[in-house]
Amino acid sequence: MVDEQNLETIMGLIINGGNAKSDAMEAIQAAKKGNFEEADQKIKDADASLTEAHRSQTGMLTKEASGDPVALSLLMVHGQDHLMNAITFRDLAAEVVDVYKAIAGVSTEQE
């Protein structure tokens, strides 16, 4: 059974992972329309959500490493899966935005 604290952590993974993936998709859509400033901002927003998710994940890893096992549940697996998919999608979205920039003749230098 998942305790209240772990449930909050897991929900943080799911919510922040979902937000990151949504922002990454919005970045692609903005770049497709030529709105590169918006696309860059959406990638930054995705990064911020991923940072929050990583904080949650790090808390669980630290707890486990100090000898306090975290209960494994289907919800935990779902949260971790959500986070990993969001990370992959964000990375791919940044590449797609760069492709749209290159097609439009806009610099793709990373800030």
N, C-alpha and C positions, 0 to 999 in steps of 0.2 A: 504494500500500500504506500502511496506517495503522501508524505507529510505536507503540511501547509507551506512551509518554507520552500521545499523542493518544487511544489506545484507552482509557486510564484516564479521561481527560476525557470522552470520549463515553459511556462506561459510567456516569459520574457524572450526565450529563444524563438518560440513560434511567432509571437507578435513582431518582434524586431526583424526576424528573418523574412517574414511576409512583407513588412514595410520596405525592406531593402530590395527584395525582388520586384515589388511594385514600382519603386523609384527607378530601378534599372530598366524596367520595361518602358516607363515614361521617358527615360533618357533616349532610348532608341526611337521612340515615336517623335520626340522633339527634334532629334537629329534628322530624321526622315523628312521633316518639314523645313529643315534648314535653320532651326532655332538652336544654334550651337551653345549659346550662353545658358539657355534653359537645360540643355542636355548635360552640360558640364555640372550645373548645379544639382541636377538629379543624381548624377554619379556621386557627388559629394554627400548628398542626403542619404544615399544608399550606404556609403561608407560610415556615416554617423550611426545609422541603425545597426550595421554590422559590429561597430565598436561596442555598442550597448549589449548586443547579443554575446559578444566575446567576454564581456565582463561577467555576465551571468554564467557562462560556461567555465570561465576561470575559477569562479567561486566554487563550483561543484568539483572541479579538478583538484583544487587546493584542499577541499574537505576530504576527498577520497585519498589524496596523497598523505594527509596527516593521520590516516588510520580510521577515519570515520566514513565507512562505506555509504554510498548513495544508492538508494533502492532503484533497481532497474525496473522500468515499466514500459508498456507500449507507448504511453504518452512521452516518456523520456526519449525513446527511440525516434518517435515522430518529430520531437523538437530538434534533435540532433540532425535528422535528415533534412528538416526544413532549413536549418542553418547552412548545412553544407551545400544544398541546392542554391540557396541565395548567394553564397560566396561565388559559386561557379557561374551563376547567371550574371552577377555584377561584373565579373571579369570579362565575360563574353560581351556584355553590353558595352563596356568601355572600348573594346575592339571594334564593335559595329559602329559606334559613334565615330571612332577614328576613320573608319572606311568612308562613312558619309562625309566627313570633313575633307578627306583626300579627294573624293569625287568633286566636291565643291571648291577645291583649291584652297582650303583653309588649313592653317598650320595645325599639326596634331601633337605638338610638343606638350609633354606632361608638365604641369605646374608644380 
